[in-house]
Amino acid sequence: MRRLTSLSLATLALIAPITIKAQPAPPAPTKPYLVEWVYRVQYGHQDEWWSLFRKYQIAALDREQQLGYVTSYTVYGPGLHTSEDSRWDYRVVITYRDQPSSTHEGEVLHQLFSDQRILRKEENRRWELTSNHYDLPIHVVDPHAE
């Protein structure tokens, strides 16, 4: 009887198809996407501009961070003043999880602020106070890379 069991298992092993499941490839690591927002505000309106920026843009960045779209952001102000052509008042460096994560600001603003009419009005005012602005995707440069 013992021989029969061994023979049966050996025969079964030869007859039964062997199935090896391929492991799914690990997801490709996401590459962080860095963007710098730079603003120059009309003289005498920095307080009003900053108040509006905090109300909408900082709130949106905080929510995007909670949702995992933004991994970090830093707001910079100048330490000294420069000539008018190179003057800036605020720089915001944002690290998004990846490039597609940078496209959610509109939907987040819509979720956070139910009165879209007031949002548009106050954001339009902030843009009226903005003398110059640009968004610049940036990347880290390894000074030791060949």
C-alpha atoms as one frame of an Amber mdcrd trajectory, in Angstrom:
protein
   0.000   0.000   0.000   2.802   2.379   0.806   4.399   1.721  -2.613   1.081
   2.411  -4.304   0.786   5.779  -2.582   4.307   6.735  -3.640   3.653   5.522
  -7.137   0.373   7.391  -7.305   1.974  10.654  -6.155   4.869  10.207  -8.568
   2.486   9.446 -11.420   0.303  12.394 -10.490   3.331  14.688 -10.496   4.182
  13.552 -14.040   0.627  13.922 -15.304  -0.432  17.153 -13.574   0.634  20.313
 -15.418   3.005  22.532 -13.540   1.812  26.109 -13.323   4.205  28.832 -12.308
   2.649  32.224 -11.819   4.789  35.072 -12.978   5.177  37.734 -10.344   3.918
  41.113 -11.511   6.685  43.563 -12.144   7.068  46.007  -9.286   5.652  49.414
 -10.147   8.189  51.803 -11.558   9.303  54.240  -8.892   7.698  57.609  -9.330
   9.991  60.491 -10.039   9.297  63.614  -7.955   8.276  66.660  -9.972   9.534
  70.028  -8.718   8.000  73.354  -9.670   8.903  76.860  -8.575   6.239  79.564
  -8.531   7.693  83.078  -8.547   5.657  86.230  -7.862   6.353  89.938  -7.953
   3.618  91.960  -6.255   2.741  95.615  -6.852   4.376  97.861  -4.278   2.178
  98.561  -1.293  -0.085  95.533  -1.844   1.999  92.688  -0.410  -0.243  92.253
   2.666  -3.453  92.016   0.630  -1.815  89.731  -1.915  -0.387  87.450   0.791
  -3.728  87.230   2.563  -5.449  86.060  -0.634  -2.603  83.703  -1.523  -2.750
  82.061   1.895  -6.518  81.776   1.775  -6.595  79.899  -1.528  -3.201  78.685
  -2.702  -1.753  77.634   0.640  -5.050  75.948   1.548  -4.957  74.063  -1.771
  -1.307  73.049  -1.300  -2.050  71.827   2.229  -4.981  69.738   0.940  -2.932
  68.403  -1.984  -0.311  67.383   0.568  -2.956  65.578   2.655  -4.109  63.760
  -0.491  -0.548  62.738  -1.370  -0.194  64.813  -4.547   2.302  67.192  -2.930
   5.097  65.726  -0.831   6.400  69.102   0.387   6.469  72.797  -0.346   8.434
  75.774   0.922   7.574  79.476   0.618  10.501  81.903   0.365  10.677  85.672
   0.748  13.687  87.822  -0.125  16.196  88.782   2.552  17.202  92.019   0.847
  15.930  94.043  -2.076  17.293  94.056  -5.626  16.766  96.054  -8.791  13.205
  96.227 -10.123  13.912  94.009 -13.121  15.061  91.109 -10.921  12.826  91.776
  -7.893  10.589  89.014  -6.573   8.414  88.916  -3.458   7.526  85.245  -3.063
   8.927  81.983  -4.347   7.187  78.683  -3.677   9.076  75.468  -4.383   6.688
  72.525  -4.576   7.607  68.862  -4.737   4.818  66.830  -6.314   4.774  63.046
  -6.056   5.086  62.927  -9.868   4.200  65.107 -12.861   0.525  63.990 -13.111
   0.065  64.929  -9.436   0.622  68.580 -10.361  -2.692  68.756 -12.228  -5.138
  68.556  -9.305  -5.185  72.162  -8.068  -8.452  73.066  -9.812 -10.400  70.123
  -8.444  -8.969  70.688  -4.950  -9.947  74.375  -5.020 -13.438  73.351  -6.127
 -13.701  70.892  -3.218 -12.399  73.376  -0.643 -14.416  76.432  -1.685 -18.054
  75.889  -2.464 -18.664  79.513  -3.509 -16.764  79.514  -6.789 -17.942  83.048
  -7.603 -16.116  84.475  -4.567 -13.082  82.292  -5.285 -12.849  83.650  -8.855
 -13.381  87.228  -7.694 -10.702  87.081  -5.004  -8.229  85.143  -7.145  -8.756
  87.711  -9.927  -7.939  90.419  -7.394  -4.754  88.591  -6.418  -3.752  88.446
 -10.086  -4.476  92.189 -10.459  -1.943  92.766  -7.665   0.639  90.500  -9.307
   3.157  92.453 -11.400   4.997  89.401 -12.668   4.676  85.658 -12.280   6.038
  82.447 -13.716   5.909  78.732 -12.983   9.150  76.948 -13.640   9.594  73.170
 -13.552  12.993  72.587 -11.972  15.211  69.575 -11.340  17.988  68.682  -8.985
  21.425  68.633 -10.597  23.938  66.154  -9.229  27.256  68.048  -9.261  29.155
  64.755  -9.095  27.490  63.038 -12.044  29.536  62.521 -15.169
